Amino acid sequence: MSQIILKVEGMTCSHCKMRVEKALNGITGVESVQVDLAKGEVVVSGNANREDLVKAVVDAGYSAQ
Ligand SMILES: [Cu+2]
């Protein structure tokens, strides 16, 4: 199991946080998702593919790198 850290832009409230968490939890290989709203940082544990995670965040309406 590994951790992937994503920088996510556009999250402003707990609703955004929930959207991003929900989007990432739906990805194959994701074990847990921790969103730090203040830092704009998301830590994903598991063995998911980084590109899949970025795509899920973008599809949810935010930008990720
Ligand atoms: Cu929001």
N, CA, C, O and the ligand as a Tripos MOL2 file, in Angstrom:
@<TRIPOS>MOLECULE
protein
  261   259    66     0     0
PROTEIN
NO_CHARGES

@<TRIPOS>ATOM
      1 N           0.8450   -1.1930    0.0000 N.3       1 MET1
      2 CA          0.0000    0.0000    0.0000 C.3       1 MET1
      3 C           0.8760    1.2380    0.0000 C.2       1 MET1
      4 O           1.8940    1.2980    0.6910 O.2       1 MET1
      5 N           0.4720    2.2140   -0.7770 N.am      2 SER2
      6 CA          1.2640    3.4360   -0.8210 C.3       2 SER2
      7 C           0.3650    4.6440   -0.6650 C.2       2 SER2
      8 O          -0.8620    4.5380   -0.6520 O.2       2 SER2
      9 N           1.0040    5.7960   -0.5470 N.am      3 GLN3
     10 CA          0.2490    7.0360   -0.4090 C.3       3 GLN3
     11 C           0.5330    7.9330   -1.5920 C.2       3 GLN3
     12 O           1.6750    8.0760   -2.0290 O.2       3 GLN3
     13 N          -0.5180    8.5300   -2.0970 N.am      4 ILE4
     14 CA         -0.3720    9.4850   -3.1860 C.3       4 ILE4
     15 C          -0.8920   10.8240   -2.6770 C.2       4 ILE4
     16 O          -2.0020   10.9100   -2.1520 O.2       4 ILE4
     17 N          -0.0930   11.8530   -2.8360 N.am      5 ILE5
     18 CA         -0.5110   13.1840   -2.3970 C.3       5 ILE5
     19 C          -0.8460   14.0260   -3.6230 C.2       5 ILE5
     20 O          -0.0430   14.1830   -4.5420 O.2       5 ILE5
     21 N          -2.0570   14.5560   -3.5970 N.am      6 LEU6
     22 CA         -2.4960   15.4080   -4.7060 C.3       6 LEU6
     23 C          -2.6980   16.8260   -4.2030 C.2       6 LEU6
     24 O          -3.1870   17.0440   -3.0940 O.2       6 LEU6
     25 N          -2.3160   17.7840   -5.0300 N.am      7 LYS7
     26 CA         -2.6240   19.1840   -4.7490 C.3       7 LYS7
     27 C          -3.9170   19.4830   -5.4930 C.2       7 LYS7
     28 O          -3.9700   19.4050   -6.7210 O.2       7 LYS7
     29 N          -4.9550   19.8230   -4.7440 N.am      8 VAL8
     30 CA         -6.2490   20.0690   -5.3750 C.3       8 VAL8
     31 C          -6.6340   21.5320   -5.2030 C.2       8 VAL8
     32 O          -6.6300   22.0630   -4.0930 O.2       8 VAL8
     33 N          -6.9640   22.1710   -6.3150 N.am      9 GLU9
     34 CA         -7.3780   23.5700   -6.2630 C.3       9 GLU9
     35 C          -8.8710   23.6920   -6.4640 C.2       9 GLU9
     36 O          -9.4670   22.9350   -7.2300 O.2       9 GLU9
     37 N          -9.4740   24.6430   -5.7740 N.am     10 GLY10
     38 CA        -10.8890   24.9240   -5.9660 C.3      10 GLY10
     39 C         -11.7830   24.4620   -4.8420 C.2      10 GLY10
     40 O         -12.9820   24.7410   -4.8470 O.2      10 GLY10
     41 N         -11.2090   23.7450   -3.8580 N.am     11 MET11
     42 CA        -12.0320   23.3070   -2.7230 C.3      11 MET11
     43 C         -12.1400   24.4690   -1.7310 C.2      11 MET11
     44 O         -11.1270   24.9840   -1.2570 O.2      11 MET11
     45 N         -13.3620   24.8720   -1.4260 N.am     12 THR12
     46 CA        -13.5280   26.0240   -0.5390 C.3      12 THR12
     47 C         -14.3240   25.7280    0.7240 C.2      12 THR12
     48 O         -14.2690   26.5040    1.6780 O.2      12 THR12
     49 N         -15.0550   24.6320    0.7500 N.am     13 CYS13
     50 CA        -15.8830   24.3670    1.9270 C.3      13 CYS13
     51 C         -16.0100   22.8640    2.1570 C.2      13 CYS13
     52 O         -15.4620   22.0580    1.4050 O.2      13 CYS13
     53 N         -16.7390   22.5040    3.2030 N.am     14 SER14
     54 CA        -16.8480   21.0820    3.5280 C.3      14 SER14
     55 C         -17.6180   20.3100    2.4610 C.2      14 SER14
     56 O         -17.4610   19.0970    2.3250 O.2      14 SER14
     57 N         -18.4490   21.0230    1.7100 N.am     15 HIS15
     58 CA        -19.1730   20.3820    0.6210 C.3      15 HIS15
     59 C         -18.1840   19.9380   -0.4660 C.2      15 HIS15
     60 O         -18.2730   18.8240   -0.9820 O.2      15 HIS15
     61 N         -17.2550   20.8150   -0.7980 N.am     16 CYS16
     62 CA        -16.2160   20.4800   -1.7840 C.3      16 CYS16
     63 C         -15.4140   19.2890   -1.2950 C.2      16 CYS16
     64 O         -15.1180   18.3640   -2.0510 O.2      16 CYS16
     65 N         -15.0700   19.3280   -0.0230 N.am     17 LYS17
     66 CA        -14.2870   18.2540    0.5830 C.3      17 LYS17
     67 C         -15.0110   16.9190    0.4070 C.2      17 LYS17
     68 O         -14.4040   15.9160    0.0300 O.2      17 LYS17
     69 N         -16.3090   16.9200    0.6840 N.am     18 MET18
     70 CA        -17.0960   15.7020    0.5450 C.3      18 MET18
     71 C         -17.1680   15.2090   -0.8950 C.2      18 MET18
     72 O         -17.1070   14.0100   -1.1640 O.2      18 MET18
     73 N         -17.2990   16.1630   -1.8100 N.am     19 ARG19
     74 CA        -17.3510   15.7890   -3.2310 C.3      19 ARG19
     75 C         -16.0740   15.0950   -3.6730 C.2      19 ARG19
     76 O         -16.1010   14.0720   -4.3590 O.2      19 ARG19
     77 N         -14.9460   15.6830   -3.2590 N.am     20 VAL20
     78 CA        -13.6500   15.1130   -3.6370 C.3      20 VAL20
     79 C         -13.4580   13.7450   -2.9800 C.2      20 VAL20
     80 O         -12.9770   12.8040   -3.6120 O.2      20 VAL20
     81 N         -13.8370   13.6490   -1.7130 N.am     21 GLU21
     82 CA        -13.7120   12.3600   -1.0130 C.3      21 GLU21
     83 C         -14.5420   11.2880   -1.7030 C.2      21 GLU21
     84 O         -14.0840   10.1650   -1.9140 O.2      21 GLU21
     85 N         -15.7620   11.6510   -2.0480 N.am     22 LYS22
     86 CA        -16.6660   10.7030   -2.6860 C.3      22 LYS22
     87 C         -16.1240   10.2600   -4.0420 C.2      22 LYS22
     88 O         -16.1560    9.0780   -4.3830 O.2      22 LYS22
     89 N         -15.6280   11.2300   -4.8060 N.am     23 ALA23
     90 CA        -15.0810   10.9150   -6.1350 C.3      23 ALA23
     91 C         -13.8970    9.9620   -6.0210 C.2      23 ALA23
     92 O         -13.7870    9.0020   -6.7830 O.2      23 ALA23
     93 N         -13.0120   10.2340   -5.0630 N.am     24 LEU24
     94 CA        -11.8100    9.4100   -4.9340 C.3      24 LEU24
     95 C         -12.1080    8.0440   -4.3430 C.2      24 LEU24
     96 O         -11.4820    7.0520   -4.7150 O.2      24 LEU24
     97 N         -13.0650    7.9880   -3.4210 N.am     25 ASN25
     98 CA        -13.4110    6.6960   -2.8210 C.3      25 ASN25
     99 C         -14.0170    5.7380   -3.8420 C.2      25 ASN25
    100 O         -14.0470    4.5270   -3.6240 O.2      25 ASN25
    101 N         -14.4990    6.2840   -4.9540 N.am     26 GLY26
    102 CA        -15.0830    5.4370   -5.9850 C.3      26 GLY26
    103 C         -14.0590    4.8090   -6.9130 C.2      26 GLY26
    104 O         -14.4140    4.0020   -7.7720 O.2      26 GLY26
    105 N         -12.7950    5.1680   -6.7490 N.am     27 ILE27
    106 CA        -11.7490    4.6680   -7.6430 C.3      27 ILE27
    107 C         -11.1860    3.3330   -7.1460 C.2      27 ILE27
    108 O         -10.9450    3.1430   -5.9540 O.2      27 ILE27
    109 N         -10.9890    2.4320   -8.0800 N.am     28 THR28
    110 CA        -10.4220    1.1200   -7.7580 C.3      28 THR28
    111 C          -9.0540    1.2660   -7.0910 C.2      28 THR28
    112 O          -8.1890    1.9930   -7.5790 O.2      28 THR28
    113 N          -8.8740    0.5750   -5.9860 N.am     29 GLY29
    114 CA         -7.5750    0.5750   -5.3220 C.3      29 GLY29
    115 C          -7.4560    1.5710   -4.1920 C.2      29 GLY29
    116 O          -6.4900    1.5330   -3.4300 O.2      29 GLY29
    117 N          -8.4250    2.4640   -4.0710 N.am     30 VAL30
    118 CA         -8.3660    3.4680   -3.0090 C.3      30 VAL30
    119 C          -8.8320    2.8620   -1.6820 C.2      30 VAL30
    120 O          -9.9330    2.3230   -1.5790 O.2      30 VAL30
    121 N          -7.9610    2.9660   -0.6710 N.am     31 GLU31
    122 CA         -8.2840    2.4330    0.6570 C.3      31 GLU31
    123 C          -8.8410    3.5240    1.5570 C.2      31 GLU31
    124 O          -9.8320    3.3160    2.2570 O.2      31 GLU31
    125 N          -8.2050    4.6830    1.5370 N.am     32 SER32
    126 CA         -8.7060    5.7960    2.3340 C.3      32 SER32
    127 C          -8.3050    7.1250    1.7250 C.2      32 SER32
    128 O          -7.3150    7.2290    1.0020 O.2      32 SER32
    129 N          -9.0960    8.1350    2.0350 N.am     33 VAL33
    130 CA         -8.8730    9.4680    1.4840 C.3      33 VAL33
    131 C          -8.8920   10.4680    2.6330 C.2      33 VAL33
    132 O          -9.8190   10.4840    3.4430 O.2      33 VAL33
    133 N          -7.8590   11.3000    2.6930 N.am     34 GLN34
    134 CA         -7.8380   12.3560    3.7020 C.3      34 GLN34
    135 C          -7.6830   13.6960    3.0050 C.2      34 GLN34
    136 O          -6.7050   13.9280    2.2950 O.2      34 GLN34
    137 N          -8.6510   14.5710    3.2130 N.am     35 VAL35
    138 CA         -8.6260   15.8780    2.5670 C.3      35 VAL35
    139 C          -8.2560   16.9430    3.5910 C.2      35 VAL35
    140 O          -8.8900   17.0600    4.6400 O.2      35 VAL35
    141 N          -7.2250   17.7140    3.2750 N.am     36 ASP36
    142 CA         -6.8700   18.8690    4.0930 C.3      36 ASP36
    143 C          -7.3150   20.1140    3.3310 C.2      36 ASP36
    144 O          -6.6470   20.5810    2.4080 O.2      36 ASP36
    145 N          -8.4520   20.6260    3.7460 N.am     37 LEU37
    146 CA         -9.0760   21.7450    3.0430 C.3      37 LEU37
    147 C          -8.1820   22.9860    3.0680 C.2      37 LEU37
    148 O          -8.0270   23.6590    2.0490 O.2      37 LEU37
    149 N          -7.6020   23.2860    4.2140 N.am     38 ALA38
    150 CA         -6.7780   24.4870    4.3640 C.3      38 ALA38
    151 C          -5.5510   24.4640    3.4560 C.2      38 ALA38
    152 O          -5.1820   25.4830    2.8720 O.2      38 ALA38
    153 N          -4.9290   23.3080    3.3430 N.am     39 LYS39
    154 CA         -3.7240   23.1860    2.5230 C.3      39 LYS39
    155 C          -4.0390   22.9000    1.0610 C.2      39 LYS39
    156 O          -3.1770   23.0560    0.1970 O.2      39 LYS39
    157 N          -5.2680   22.4820    0.7810 N.am     40 GLY40
    158 CA         -5.6100   22.0950   -0.5760 C.3      40 GLY40
    159 C          -4.9060   20.8030   -0.9500 C.2      40 GLY40
    160 O          -4.5230   20.5940   -2.1010 O.2      40 GLY40
    161 N          -4.7440   19.9520    0.0340 N.am     41 GLU41
    162 CA         -3.9910   18.7310   -0.1770 C.3      41 GLU41
    163 C          -4.8370   17.5090    0.1320 C.2      41 GLU41
    164 O          -5.6080   17.4920    1.0920 O.2      41 GLU41
    165 N          -4.6800   16.4870   -0.7000 N.am     42 VAL42
    166 CA         -5.4260   15.2560   -0.4950 C.3      42 VAL42
    167 C          -4.4450   14.0920   -0.4460 C.2      42 VAL42
    168 O          -3.6100   13.9320   -1.3370 O.2      42 VAL42
    169 N          -4.5530   13.2870    0.5990 N.am     43 VAL43
    170 CA         -3.6920   12.1130    0.7220 C.3      43 VAL43
    171 C          -4.5410   10.8750    0.4940 C.2      43 VAL43
    172 O          -5.5120   10.6300    1.2090 O.2      43 VAL43
    173 N          -4.1620   10.1010   -0.5110 N.am     44 VAL44
    174 CA         -4.9030    8.8930   -0.8500 C.3      44 VAL44
    175 C          -4.0330    7.6710   -0.5500 C.2      44 VAL44
    176 O          -2.9170    7.5520   -1.0540 O.2      44 VAL44
    177 N          -4.5540    6.7770    0.2680 N.am     45 SER45
    178 CA         -3.8330    5.5420    0.5630 C.3      45 SER45
    179 C          -4.4300    4.4000   -0.2340 C.2      45 SER45
    180 O          -5.6360    4.3570   -0.4760 O.2      45 SER45
    181 N          -3.5720    3.4760   -0.6390 N.am     46 GLY46
    182 CA         -4.0450    2.3280   -1.4010 C.3      46 GLY46
    183 C          -3.0890    2.0500   -2.5380 C.2      46 GLY46
    184 O          -1.9200    2.4320   -2.4960 O.2      46 GLY46
    185 N          -3.6050    1.3750   -3.5600 N.am     47 ASN47
    186 CA         -2.7340    1.1180   -4.7070 C.3      47 ASN47
    187 C          -3.3840    1.5840   -5.9970 C.2      47 ASN47
    188 O          -3.3110    0.9280   -7.0360 O.2      47 ASN47
    189 N          -4.0230    2.7430   -5.8920 N.am     48 ALA48
    190 CA         -4.6880    3.3060   -7.0660 C.3      48 ALA48
    191 C          -3.6640    3.9330   -8.0020 C.2      48 ALA48
    192 O          -2.5300    4.2330   -7.6300 O.2      48 ALA48
    193 N          -4.1170    4.1130   -9.2210 N.am     49 ASN49
    194 CA         -3.3220    4.7270  -10.2570 C.3      49 ASN49
    195 C          -3.4430    6.2470  -10.1460 C.2      49 ASN49
    196 O          -4.5540    6.7740  -10.0990 O.2      49 ASN49
    197 N          -2.3290    6.9450  -10.1030 N.am     50 ARG50
    198 CA         -2.3430    8.3990   -9.9250 C.3      50 ARG50
    199 C          -3.1960    9.1280  -10.9680 C.2      50 ARG50
    200 O          -3.9430   10.0480  -10.6340 O.2      50 ARG50
    201 N          -3.0800    8.7120  -12.2270 N.am     51 GLU51
    202 CA         -3.8490    9.3880  -13.2870 C.3      51 GLU51
    203 C          -5.3590    9.2330  -13.0680 C.2      51 GLU51
    204 O          -6.1340   10.1470  -13.3510 O.2      51 GLU51
    205 N          -5.7640    8.0600  -12.5600 N.am     52 ASP52
    206 CA         -7.1910    7.8330  -12.2900 C.3      52 ASP52
    207 C          -7.6850    8.7840  -11.2030 C.2      52 ASP52
    208 O          -8.8090    9.2820  -11.2630 O.2      52 ASP52
    209 N          -6.8300    9.0290  -10.2090 N.am     53 LEU53
    210 CA         -7.1990    9.9180   -9.1070 C.3      53 LEU53
    211 C          -7.3470   11.3510   -9.6030 C.2      53 LEU53
    212 O          -8.3120   12.0410   -9.2750 O.2      53 LEU53
    213 N          -6.3760   11.7820  -10.3980 N.am     54 VAL54
    214 CA         -6.4190   13.1400  -10.9460 C.3      54 VAL54
    215 C          -7.6680   13.3130  -11.7990 C.2      54 VAL54
    216 O          -8.3510   14.3330  -11.7130 O.2      54 VAL54
    217 N          -7.9640   12.3110  -12.6220 N.am     55 LYS55
    218 CA         -9.1330   12.3850  -13.4950 C.3      55 LYS55
    219 C         -10.4260   12.4870  -12.6710 C.2      55 LYS55
    220 O         -11.3280   13.2500  -13.0160 O.2      55 LYS55
    221 N         -10.5060   11.7200  -11.5900 N.am     56 ALA56
    222 CA        -11.7060   11.7400  -10.7530 C.3      56 ALA56
    223 C         -11.9150   13.1170  -10.1190 C.2      56 ALA56
    224 O         -13.0430   13.6020  -10.0230 O.2      56 ALA56
    225 N         -10.8220   13.7350   -9.6920 N.am     57 VAL57
    226 CA        -10.9220   15.0710   -9.0870 C.3      57 VAL57
    227 C         -11.3560   16.0980  -10.1420 C.2      57 VAL57
    228 O         -12.2040   16.9520   -9.8840 O.2      57 VAL57
    229 N         -10.7660   15.9970  -11.3130 N.am     58 VAL58
    230 CA        -11.1200   16.9160  -12.4020 C.3      58 VAL58
    231 C         -12.5820   16.7300  -12.8130 C.2      58 VAL58
    232 O         -13.3040   17.7030  -13.0310 O.2      58 VAL58
    233 N         -13.0030   15.4820  -12.9150 N.am     59 ASP59
    234 CA        -14.3980   15.1920  -13.2620 C.3      59 ASP59
    235 C         -15.3690   15.7410  -12.2150 C.2      59 ASP59
    236 O         -16.5080   16.0820  -12.5340 O.2      59 ASP59
    237 N         -14.9080   15.8240  -10.9630 N.am     60 ALA60
    238 CA        -15.7560   16.3580   -9.8960 C.3      60 ALA60
    239 C         -15.7840   17.8820   -9.9140 C.2      60 ALA60
    240 O         -16.5370   18.5040   -9.1640 O.2      60 ALA60
    241 N         -14.9620   18.4800  -10.7710 N.am     61 GLY61
    242 CA        -15.0230   19.9290  -10.9490 C.3      61 GLY61
    243 C         -13.8890   20.7250  -10.3080 C.2      61 GLY61
    244 O         -13.9900   21.9420  -10.1470 O.2      61 GLY61
    245 N         -12.8060   20.0290   -9.9430 N.am     62 TYR62
    246 CA        -11.6730   20.7140   -9.3130 C.3      62 TYR62
    247 C         -10.4280   20.4460  -10.1260 C.2      62 TYR62
    248 O         -10.4440   19.6000  -11.0210 O.2      62 TYR62
    249 N          -9.3580   21.1420   -9.8380 N.am     63 SER63
    250 CA         -8.1400   20.8560  -10.5780 C.3      63 SER63
    251 C          -7.1400   20.1830   -9.6550 C.2      63 SER63
    252 O          -7.0230   20.5330   -8.4810 O.2      63 SER63
    253 N          -6.4200   19.2090  -10.2060 N.am     64 ALA64
    254 CA         -5.4920   18.4290   -9.3870 C.3      64 ALA64
    255 C          -4.1840   18.2320  -10.1090 C.2      64 ALA64
    256 O          -4.1270   18.1640  -11.3360 O.2      64 ALA64
    257 N          -3.1300   18.1420   -9.3130 N.am     65 GLN65
    258 CA         -1.8360   17.7780   -9.8900 C.3      65 GLN65
    259 C          -1.0270   17.0050   -8.8700 C.2      65 GLN65
    260 O           0.1000   16.6000   -9.1540 O.2      65 GLN65
    261 CU        -17.4940   24.0450   -1.5920 Cu       66 CU66
@<TRIPOS>BOND
     1     1     2 1
     2     2     3 1
     3     3     4 2
     4     3     5 am
     5     5     6 1
     6     6     7 1
     7     7     8 2
     8     7     9 am
     9     9    10 1
    10    10    11 1
    11    11    12 2
    12    11    13 am
    13    13    14 1
    14    14    15 1
    15    15    16 2
    16    15    17 am
    17    17    18 1
    18    18    19 1
    19    19    20 2
    20    19    21 am
    21    21    22 1
    22    22    23 1
    23    23    24 2
    24    23    25 am
    25    25    26 1
    26    26    27 1
    27    27    28 2
    28    27    29 am
    29    29    30 1
    30    30    31 1
    31    31    32 2
    32    31    33 am
    33    33    34 1
    34    34    35 1
    35    35    36 2
    36    35    37 am
    37    37    38 1
    38    38    39 1
    39    39    40 2
    40    39    41 am
    41    41    42 1
    42    42    43 1
    43    43    44 2
    44    43    45 am
    45    45    46 1
    46    46    47 1
    47    47    48 2
    48    47    49 am
    49    49    50 1
    50    50    51 1
    51    51    52 2
    52    51    53 am
    53    53    54 1
    54    54    55 1
    55    55    56 2
    56    55    57 am
    57    57    58 1
    58    58    59 1
    59    59    60 2
    60    59    61 am
    61    61    62 1
    62    62    63 1
    63    63    64 2
    64    63    65 am
    65    65    66 1
    66    66    67 1
    67    67    68 2
    68    67    69 am
    69    69    70 1
    70    70    71 1
    71    71    72 2
    72    71    73 am
    73    73    74 1
    74    74    75 1
    75    75    76 2
    76    75    77 am
    77    77    78 1
    78    78    79 1
    79    79    80 2
    80    79    81 am
    81    81    82 1
    82    82    83 1
    83    83    84 2
    84    83    85 am
    85    85    86 1
    86    86    87 1
    87    87    88 2
    88    87    89 am
    89    89    90 1
    90    90    91 1
    91    91    92 2
    92    91    93 am
    93    93    94 1
    94    94    95 1
    95    95    96 2
    96    95    97 am
    97    97    98 1
    98    98    99 1
    99    99   100 2
   100    99   101 am
   101   101   102 1
   102   102   103 1
   103   103   104 2
   104   103   105 am
   105   105   106 1
   106   106   107 1
   107   107   108 2
   108   107   109 am
   109   109   110 1
   110   110   111 1
   111   111   112 2
   112   111   113 am
   113   113   114 1
   114   114   115 1
   115   115   116 2
   116   115   117 am
   117   117   118 1
   118   118   119 1
   119   119   120 2
   120   119   121 am
   121   121   122 1
   122   122   123 1
   123   123   124 2
   124   123   125 am
   125   125   126 1
   126   126   127 1
   127   127   128 2
   128   127   129 am
   129   129   130 1
   130   130   131 1
   131   131   132 2
   132   131   133 am
   133   133   134 1
   134   134   135 1
   135   135   136 2
   136   135   137 am
   137   137   138 1
   138   138   139 1
   139   139   140 2
   140   139   141 am
   141   141   142 1
   142   142   143 1
   143   143   144 2
   144   143   145 am
   145   145   146 1
   146   146   147 1
   147   147   148 2
   148   147   149 am
   149   149   150 1
   150   150   151 1
   151   151   152 2
   152   151   153 am
   153   153   154 1
   154   154   155 1
   155   155   156 2
   156   155   157 am
   157   157   158 1
   158   158   159 1
   159   159   160 2
   160   159   161 am
   161   161   162 1
   162   162   163 1
   163   163   164 2
   164   163   165 am
   165   165   166 1
   166   166   167 1
   167   167   168 2
   168   167   169 am
   169   169   170 1
   170   170   171 1
   171   171   172 2
   172   171   173 am
   173   173   174 1
   174   174   175 1
   175   175   176 2
   176   175   177 am
   177   177   178 1
   178   178   179 1
   179   179   180 2
   180   179   181 am
   181   181   182 1
   182   182   183 1
   183   183   184 2
   184   183   185 am
   185   185   186 1
   186   186   187 1
   187   187   188 2
   188   187   189 am
   189   189   190 1
   190   190   191 1
   191   191   192 2
   192   191   193 am
   193   193   194 1
   194   194   195 1
   195   195   196 2
   196   195   197 am
   197   197   198 1
   198   198   199 1
   199   199   200 2
   200   199   201 am
   201   201   202 1
   202   202   203 1
   203   203   204 2
   204   203   205 am
   205   205   206 1
   206   206   207 1
   207   207   208 2
   208   207   209 am
   209   209   210 1
   210   210   211 1
   211   211   212 2
   212   211   213 am
   213   213   214 1
   214   214   215 1
   215   215   216 2
   216   215   217 am
   217   217   218 1
   218   218   219 1
   219   219   220 2
   220   219   221 am
   221   221   222 1
   222   222   223 1
   223   223   224 2
   224   223   225 am
   225   225   226 1
   226   226   227 1
   227   227   228 2
   228   227   229 am
   229   229   230 1
   230   230   231 1
   231   231   232 2
   232   231   233 am
   233   233   234 1
   234   234   235 1
   235   235   236 2
   236   235   237 am
   237   237   238 1
   238   238   239 1
   239   239   240 2
   240   239   241 am
   241   241   242 1
   242   242   243 1
   243   243   244 2
   244   243   245 am
   245   245   246 1
   246   246   247 1
   247   247   248 2
   248   247   249 am
   249   249   250 1
   250   250   251 1
   251   251   252 2
   252   251   253 am
   253   253   254 1
   254   254   255 1
   255   255   256 2
   256   255   257 am
   257   257   258 1
   258   258   259 1
   259   259   260 2
@<TRIPOS>SUBSTRUCTURE
     1 MET1         2 RESIDUE 1 A MET
     2 SER2         6 RESIDUE 1 A SER
     3 GLN3        10 RESIDUE 1 A GLN
     4 ILE4        14 RESIDUE 1 A ILE
     5 ILE5        18 RESIDUE 1 A ILE
     6 LEU6        22 RESIDUE 1 A LEU
     7 LYS7        26 RESIDUE 1 A LYS
     8 VAL8        30 RESIDUE 1 A VAL
     9 GLU9        34 RESIDUE 1 A GLU
    10 GLY10       38 RESIDUE 1 A GLY
    11 MET11       42 RESIDUE 1 A MET
    12 THR12       46 RESIDUE 1 A THR
    13 CYS13       50 RESIDUE 1 A CYS
    14 SER14       54 RESIDUE 1 A SER
    15 HIS15       58 RESIDUE 1 A HIS
    16 CYS16       62 RESIDUE 1 A CYS
    17 LYS17       66 RESIDUE 1 A LYS
    18 MET18       70 RESIDUE 1 A MET
    19 ARG19       74 RESIDUE 1 A ARG
    20 VAL20       78 RESIDUE 1 A VAL
    21 GLU21       82 RESIDUE 1 A GLU
    22 LYS22       86 RESIDUE 1 A LYS
    23 ALA23       90 RESIDUE 1 A ALA
    24 LEU24       94 RESIDUE 1 A LEU
    25 ASN25       98 RESIDUE 1 A ASN
    26 GLY26      102 RESIDUE 1 A GLY
    27 ILE27      106 RESIDUE 1 A ILE
    28 THR28      110 RESIDUE 1 A THR
    29 GLY29      114 RESIDUE 1 A GLY
    30 VAL30      118 RESIDUE 1 A VAL
    31 GLU31      122 RESIDUE 1 A GLU
    32 SER32      126 RESIDUE 1 A SER
    33 VAL33      130 RESIDUE 1 A VAL
    34 GLN34      134 RESIDUE 1 A GLN
    35 VAL35      138 RESIDUE 1 A VAL
    36 ASP36      142 RESIDUE 1 A ASP
    37 LEU37      146 RESIDUE 1 A LEU
    38 ALA38      150 RESIDUE 1 A ALA
    39 LYS39      154 RESIDUE 1 A LYS
    40 GLY40      158 RESIDUE 1 A GLY
    41 GLU41      162 RESIDUE 1 A GLU
    42 VAL42      166 RESIDUE 1 A VAL
    43 VAL43      170 RESIDUE 1 A VAL
    44 VAL44      174 RESIDUE 1 A VAL
    45 SER45      178 RESIDUE 1 A SER
    46 GLY46      182 RESIDUE 1 A GLY
    47 ASN47      186 RESIDUE 1 A ASN
    48 ALA48      190 RESIDUE 1 A ALA
    49 ASN49      194 RESIDUE 1 A ASN
    50 ARG50      198 RESIDUE 1 A ARG
    51 GLU51      202 RESIDUE 1 A GLU
    52 ASP52      206 RESIDUE 1 A ASP
    53 LEU53      210 RESIDUE 1 A LEU
    54 VAL54      214 RESIDUE 1 A VAL
    55 LYS55      218 RESIDUE 1 A LYS
    56 ALA56      222 RESIDUE 1 A ALA
    57 VAL57      226 RESIDUE 1 A VAL
    58 VAL58      230 RESIDUE 1 A VAL
    59 ASP59      234 RESIDUE 1 A ASP
    60 ALA60      238 RESIDUE 1 A ALA
    61 GLY61      242 RESIDUE 1 A GLY
    62 TYR62      246 RESIDUE 1 A TYR
    63 SER63      250 RESIDUE 1 A SER
    64 ALA64      254 RESIDUE 1 A ALA
    65 GLN65      258 RESIDUE 1 A GLN
    66 CU66       261 GROUP 0 **** ****
